[in-house]
Amino acid sequence: MNAGVANIGPRERRRRLIVGAIMLAVGVAVVAALIIGGGGRGWIVLAVVPFWIGALGLIQARERT
């Protein structure tokens, strides 16, 4: 596939951008709540999931894939 050709439209890019930003905010909120609430390190490590989903959404929106 040609690197210059987008396979998603503007509407889907916007959706992925919004989902990515929301998931990054959720990740920050989860980590903050766990740190303030005294959550164990194992629980904090699980916060990687919303950060991962958020990063994927933002990267896909930027790269138009």
N, C-alpha and C positions, 0 to 999 in steps of 0.2 A: 504494500500500500504506500502510496506517495505520502511523504511526511507533511506536505503542504496542504493536504486535503482533509478537511474536518469531517468527521462522521457523525457529529451531533449538531443540532441547530441551536440558534440563540436561546430559545426557550429552555432547552435541556441544559445548556451551559449555565444559565442563570439558576436553574434548580440545583445543579451540583454545587455551584458556588454558595448558595444559601445553606444547603445541607452541610457542606464542609465547614462553613463559619459557625453554624449552630453546634455541630459536634465538637469543634475545638473549644467553644465556650462551655459545653457540657463537661469536657475533659478537665478544664481548669476548675470548674465548680466542684467536680467530684474530688479532685486532688486537694483542693482547699478544705472541703468538708472533712475529708479523711484526716488531714493534718491537724485541723482544729479539734476534731472529735477524737483524736488519738487512735485512728485506725492503724492496723498493722501494716508492715511493709508489703505483705502479700496482696492486701487489698489495693494499696496504692499502685502496685505493678499492674493490676487489672485495668487501671485507668488508661493503659496504652490502647485499649480497644477504641474508645471514642476519639483519641488523638489520631489513630491510624485511619479511621473512617473519615475524619475531618481532612486529614492530609490528602487522602485519595480523592475526595470530592474537589478540593481546591486544585490539585494537580490536573485532574481530568478537565476541569473547567478552563484552566489556563492553556492546556495542550489541545483542547477541543477534541478529546477522544472519548 
